[in-house]
């Protein structure tokens, strides 16, 4: 059974791939494979960040609404 990779794991792997690509010295096929993996990881990380931002915005709006309601009751 394969466990799901966490955001932190994905980010660490992406950083590792970037460092590997920057060092160079790989054959073309390996370079392309790493680039494809890195692109997929980047997309995933960006998606998770966007989702987290949306959740935070929702919480901020809820807090603001609660503060407004509280102020109205005073």
C-alpha positions as CSV (number, residue, x, y, z in Angstrom):
1,X,0.0,0.0,0.0
2,X,1.4,3.4,-1.0
3,X,1.0,6.3,1.5
4,X,0.0,9.7,0.2
5,X,2.8,12.2,0.0
6,X,2.4,15.3,2.3
7,X,2.8,18.8,1.1
8,X,6.2,19.0,2.9
9,X,7.4,15.8,1.3
10,X,6.4,17.1,-2.1
11,X,8.2,20.4,-1.5
12,X,11.3,18.6,-0.4
13,X,11.3,16.4,-3.4
14,X,10.8,19.4,-5.7
15,X,13.7,21.2,-4.1
16,X,15.8,18.1,-4.6
17,X,14.9,17.9,-8.2
18,X,15.7,21.6,-8.8
19,X,19.1,21.2,-7.2
20,X,19.7,18.1,-9.3
21,X,18.8,19.9,-12.5
22,X,20.9,22.9,-11.5
23,X,23.9,20.6,-11.0
24,X,23.4,19.2,-14.5
25,X,25.4,16.3,-15.8
26,X,22.4,14.1,-16.5
27,X,21.5,12.6,-19.8
28,X,18.7,14.1,-21.7
29,X,16.1,11.4,-20.8
30,X,16.8,11.7,-17.1
31,X,16.7,15.5,-17.3
32,X,13.3,15.3,-19.0
33,X,12.0,12.8,-16.5
34,X,13.1,15.0,-13.6
35,X,11.6,18.1,-15.2
36,X,8.3,16.4,-15.7
37,X,8.2,15.1,-12.1
38,X,9.2,18.6,-10.9
39,X,6.5,20.3,-13.0
40,X,3.8,17.9,-11.6
41,X,5.1,18.5,-8.0
42,X,5.0,22.3,-8.6
43,X,1.5,22.2,-9.9
44,X,0.4,20.1,-6.9
45,X,2.1,22.4,-4.3
46,X,0.6,25.5,-5.9
47,X,-2.9,23.8,-5.9
48,X,-2.5,23.0,-2.2
49,X,-1.4,26.5,-1.4
50,X,-4.3,28.0,-3.3
51,X,-6.7,25.7,-1.4
52,X,-5.2,26.7,1.9
53,X,-5.4,30.4,1.0
54,X,-9.1,29.9,0.2
55,X,-9.7,28.2,3.6
56,X,-7.9,31.0,5.4
57,X,-9.9,33.7,3.6
58,X,-13.1,31.9,4.6
59,X,-12.0,31.8,8.2
60,X,-11.1,35.5,8.1
61,X,-14.5,36.4,6.7
62,X,-16.2,34.3,9.4
63,X,-14.2,36.1,12.1
64,X,-15.0,39.5,10.6
65,X,-18.7,38.6,10.5
66,X,-18.6,37.4,14.1
67,X,-17.0,40.7,15.2
68,X,-19.6,42.7,13.3
69,X,-22.4,40.8,14.9
70,X,-20.8,41.2,18.3
71,X,-20.4,44.9,17.8
72,X,-24.0,45.2,16.8
73,X,-25.1,43.5,20.1
74,X,-23.1,46.0,22.3
